Amino acid sequence: MGDQDDGASESTGEQIDAAEREAARQRLLAQAEAERIPPAETTRAVPDRRWRRGR
């Protein structure tokens, strides 16, 4: 009987670990999405005044 209880506790522990990993993964994805810069802002051409000569 002791082996069965140990197996159940390991299984429960593994389930808790998996749930914690999934929760952490979801938090990371949510943070990355919140900090994401839209492609329109990264591909827009902005004049660089350092290269202008004579002004």
C-alpha positions as CSV (number, residue, x, y, z in Angstrom):
1,M,0.0,0.0,0.0
2,G,2.9,2.4,0.7
3,D,4.0,2.1,-2.9
4,Q,0.6,3.2,-4.1
5,D,0.5,6.2,-1.8
6,D,4.0,7.2,-2.9
7,G,3.0,6.9,-6.6
8,A,-0.1,9.0,-6.0
9,S,1.8,11.7,-4.2
10,E,4.5,11.8,-6.9
11,S,1.7,12.1,-9.5
12,T,0.1,14.9,-7.5
13,G,3.4,16.6,-7.2
14,E,4.0,16.3,-10.9
15,Q,0.6,17.7,-11.6
16,I,1.2,20.7,-9.4
17,D,4.6,21.3,-11.0
18,A,3.0,21.1,-14.5
19,A,0.3,23.5,-13.4
20,E,2.9,25.9,-12.0
21,R,4.9,25.7,-15.2
22,E,1.8,26.4,-17.3
23,A,0.9,29.3,-15.1
24,A,4.4,30.8,-15.4
25,R,4.3,30.2,-19.2
26,Q,1.0,32.1,-19.5
27,R,2.3,35.0,-17.4
28,L,5.4,35.2,-19.6
29,L,3.2,35.2,-22.8
30,A,0.9,37.9,-21.3
31,Q,3.9,40.0,-20.4
32,A,5.5,39.6,-23.8
33,E,2.2,40.5,-25.5
34,A,1.9,43.6,-23.3
35,E,5.4,44.8,-24.2
36,R,5.2,43.9,-27.9
37,I,5.8,46.8,-30.3
38,P,3.4,46.8,-33.3
39,P,5.2,46.1,-36.6
40,A,3.9,49.4,-38.0
41,E,6.0,51.3,-35.5
42,T,9.2,49.3,-36.1
43,T,9.2,49.5,-39.9
44,R,8.4,53.2,-40.2
45,A,11.2,55.2,-41.7
46,V,12.4,58.1,-39.6
47,P,14.8,60.7,-41.0
48,D,18.1,60.7,-39.3
49,R,19.3,64.3,-38.9
50,R,22.9,63.3,-38.1
51,W,23.5,62.5,-41.7
52,R,22.4,65.9,-43.0
53,R,25.3,68.1,-44.0
54,G,25.2,71.8,-44.4
55,R,22.6,72.4,-41.7
